[in-house]
Amino acid sequence: MAGPYDIFVLVKQVPDQGSKAGINPDGTIDRAKAKRMLNPFDRYALQAALHTKKAYGGRVTCISMGPPPAVEILLEALEHGVDRCVLLSDRRLAASDTLATAYALHKTIQWCGRFDLIFCGLQTTDGDTAQVGPQIAERLDLPQVTYCEDFAIKDDKLEARRIIEGGCQHVISQLPALVTVANSYHPLEYKSFRGTWKVQNLQRHPDELAQIITTVDLDKIGADCDRCGLKGSPTIVAATEKVGDIGGNCKMYEGHSPESMVTEVLKSSDVKEFLRV
């Protein structure tokens, strides 16, 4: 009989794209100077996890890795309807690249226990690598469905549609599995009044909140510290530079047909100069 399922969803707190963030001497982002937000891509993964719980039953565990302020996005996840949260927070994780991050998260997942599905965002706005999800799947020896934009579970098997170049691909996977959710999936629904009230009440009772949001460190999850943080990250940022104002202008062309508009564009001196180059 299908369901209920133990569902994990990985989320990350990233610098707000509208804020200014500094750069540390080692080339990493100075996150203390930037406003923080839930990674936009993770919102789709969170929706996929909550959809699975609603459609098939089960429990959603939200996992994040970051400094103590990352608890903000876990509170947000609770407002949306997740059941419990785990925050991996340790100063020794600072400056982790994707290899070190995937190692630390896979150890956290193993510490959390049994699961049927792991949902991840496609990528993060601060790294844009789209590597962590697949690396975790490899470490856990799981089948992975990347760029997933829709799915269903039938007979304890995942039937998914994933984006590929030039179209889509339909795949069937055994469970457990890891899924990276594309941003063409359903947007995250609004927080419920009940969820918001629950979180506000929990914040007034720290002991109860600590039972729902568990904070762990590298020692707790049994991770090798030499494989975490800057020490465990083979990626080196050689140099960074500030990009100035690119500027530019825009010209609008109007016409009664595509042919007439193309003709007008080709008459442009800018296009003629470009073609000559």
C-alpha positions in Angstrom: 0.0 0.0 0.0 1.4 3.4 -1.0 2.2 5.9 1.7 2.6 7.4 4.2 6.1 8.6 3.3 9.0 10.1 5.2 9.9 13.2 3.1 13.0 15.3 3.5 13.4 18.7 1.8 16.7 20.6 1.8 16.6 24.4 1.9 19.2 27.1 2.2 19.3 30.7 3.4 21.0 32.9 0.8 21.8 36.6 0.5 18.8 38.7 -0.6 19.4 39.5 -4.3 18.3 43.0 -3.7 20.9 43.7 -1.0 24.6 44.4 -1.2 26.9 41.7 0.1 30.7 42.2 0.7 33.4 39.7 -0.3 35.8 38.2 2.3 39.6 38.1 1.7 39.3 34.4 0.7 36.8 35.2 -2.0 33.7 34.0 -0.2 30.6 36.0 0.4 30.4 38.1 3.6 27.0 36.9 4.6 26.9 39.0 7.7 26.6 42.2 5.7 23.7 41.0 3.5 20.0 40.6 4.1 18.9 37.0 4.1 16.1 35.1 2.4 15.0 31.5 1.5 16.7 30.4 -1.7 14.0 31.1 -4.4 14.7 27.7 -6.1 14.1 25.9 -2.8 10.5 27.2 -2.6 9.6 24.8 -5.4 11.2 21.9 -3.6 9.3 22.9 -0.4 6.1 22.9 -2.4 6.8 19.5 -3.9 7.5 18.0 -0.4 4.2 19.5 1.0 2.3 18.3 -2.0 3.6 14.8 -1.5 2.5 14.9 2.2 -1.0 16.2 1.2 -1.5 13.7 -1.6 0.0 10.5 -0.1 0.4 11.2 3.6 3.5 11.2 5.7 5.9 13.6 7.5 8.0 16.4 6.1 11.5 17.1 7.6 13.2 20.3 6.5 17.0 20.3 6.6 19.3 23.3 6.3 23.0 24.0 6.8 24.1 27.4 7.9 24.8 29.8 10.8 22.3 30.3 13.6 20.3 33.0 11.7 19.3 30.3 9.2 16.6 29.3 11.7 14.6 32.1 10.1 13.9 30.0 7.0 13.1 27.0 9.1 10.4 29.0 10.9 9.1 30.0 7.5 9.0 26.3 6.4 7.1 25.5 9.6 4.5 28.2 8.7 4.0 26.5 5.4 3.3 23.2 7.0 6.5 21.1 7.5 6.5 18.9 10.6 10.0 19.2 11.9 13.3 20.9 11.1 17.0 20.1 11.5 19.7 22.9 11.3 23.3 21.9 10.8 25.2 24.8 12.3 28.9 24.8 13.0 31.7 27.4 12.5 33.9 24.7 11.0 31.5 24.6 8.0 32.4 28.1 6.9 33.5 28.5 3.3 32.3 25.0 2.3 32.2 24.4 -1.5 29.8 22.0 -3.1 31.9 18.9 -2.3 32.1 19.8 1.4 28.5 20.9 1.6 27.2 17.7 0.0 29.3 15.6 2.4 28.0 17.5 5.5 24.4 17.3 4.4 24.6 13.6 3.5 25.9 13.0 7.1 23.0 15.0 8.4 20.5 13.1 6.4 21.9 9.8 7.7 21.7 11.2 11.3 18.0 12.1 10.7 17.1 8.5 9.9 14.8 6.8 7.4 13.4 8.6 4.4 11.6 7.8 1.2 12.1 11.0 -0.8 14.5 13.9 -0.7 13.6 17.1 -2.5 16.1 19.8 -3.4 16.0 23.0 -5.2 17.5 23.0 -8.7 20.3 25.3 -7.5 21.0 28.3 -5.2 21.2 31.9 -6.2 24.5 32.4 -4.4 26.3 29.5 -6.1 24.3 28.6 -9.2 26.2 25.3 -9.5 23.3 22.8 -9.3 25.8 20.3 -8.0 24.9 19.7 -4.3 21.7 17.7 -4.9 23.3 15.2 -7.3 26.4 14.9 -5.1 24.2 14.0 -2.1 22.4 11.4 -4.2 25.8 9.8 -5.2 27.0 9.8 -1.6 23.7 8.1 -0.4 23.7 5.7 -3.5 20.3 6.9 -4.5 18.6 7.2 -7.9 18.2 10.8 -8.8 15.7 12.7 -10.9 17.0 16.1 -11.8 15.1 19.1 -13.4 11.8 17.5 -12.3 8.8 19.6 -13.2 6.0 17.2 -12.3 5.7 13.8 -10.6 3.3 11.2 -9.1 3.8 8.1 -6.9 2.2 4.9 -8.0 2.8 1.5 -6.4 5.7 3.0 -4.4 7.4 4.1 -7.5 8.1 7.7 -8.6 6.8 8.6 -12.0 8.3 11.9 -13.1 8.6 14.3 -16.0 12.0 16.0 -16.2 13.2 18.8 -18.5 15.8 18.0 -21.1 17.1 19.9 -24.0 14.5 20.3 -26.6 11.6 18.7 -24.6 10.9 16.5 -21.7 11.6 13.0 -20.5 9.3 10.6 -18.6 11.1 8.4 -16.0 10.2 5.9 -13.4 12.3 5.4 -10.3 12.3 3.1 -7.3 12.0 4.7 -3.9 13.9 6.0 -2.0 15.1 8.7 -4.5 16.4 12.2 -4.6 14.6 14.8 -6.8 15.8 18.3 -7.8 12.7 20.4 -8.5 12.7 22.7 -11.5 11.2 26.2 -11.2 8.5 25.3 -13.7 6.9 23.2 -10.9 4.0 24.7 -8.9 4.9 27.9 -7.0 4.9 27.7 -3.2 1.5 28.2 -1.8 0.7 31.0 0.8 1.3 30.3 4.4 -1.7 29.1 6.3 -3.2 31.1 9.2 -2.9 27.9 11.3 0.8 27.5 10.5 1.6 31.1 11.2 -0.2 31.0 14.5 1.6 27.7 15.4 5.0 29.2 14.8 4.2 32.4 16.8 3.0 30.3 19.7 6.1 28.1 19.5 8.4 31.2 19.6 6.8 32.1 23.0 7.8 28.6 24.3 11.5 28.0 23.5 11.5 24.5 25.0 8.7 23.3 22.7 10.3 25.0 19.7 13.6 23.2 20.4 11.8 19.9 20.1 10.6 20.8 16.5 13.8 22.6 15.3 16.8 20.5 16.2 20.2 22.1 15.9 23.2 19.8 15.4 26.9 20.2 14.8 29.5 18.2 13.1 30.3 16.2 16.2 26.6 15.3 16.7 26.2 13.9 13.1 29.6 12.1 13.2 31.2 14.1 10.3 34.9 14.2 9.6 35.9 17.8 10.2 38.8 17.6 7.7 36.2 17.0 4.9 34.2 20.1 5.8 34.6 23.9 5.6 37.5 25.5 3.9 39.8 22.6 4.8 37.6 20.1 3.0 36.9 22.3 -0.1 39.2 21.8 -3.1 37.6 24.7 -4.9 39.7 27.9 -4.9 38.4 31.4 -5.7 41.4 32.8 -7.6 40.1 36.4 -7.8 36.9 38.5 -7.6 36.2 41.8 -9.2 33.3 44.3 -9.1 31.4 44.6 -12.3 30.6 48.2 -13.1 27.4 49.7 -14.7 27.2 48.1 -18.1 24.7 50.6 -19.3 23.4 50.4 -22.9 20.2 51.5 -24.6 17.2 50.0 -26.2 15.4 50.8 -29.5 11.9 49.8 -30.3 10.9 48.9 -33.9 7.3 48.7 -34.9 5.6 47.4 -38.0 2.6 45.7 -39.5 4.3 42.4 -40.1 7.4 40.5 -39.0 8.9 41.1 -42.5 8.5 44.8 -42.3 10.0 44.9 -38.8 13.0 42.8 -39.8 13.5 45.2 -42.7 13.6 48.2 -40.4 16.0 46.5 -38.1 18.4 45.7 -40.9 18.4 49.4 -42.0 19.7 50.3 -38.5 23.2 51.7 -38.4 23.9 49.7 -35.3 23.1 46.4 -37.0 25.1 47.4 -40.1 28.1 48.1 -37.8 27.6 44.8 -36.0 27.4 42.8 -39.3 30.6 44.5 -40.6 32.5 43.4 -37.5 
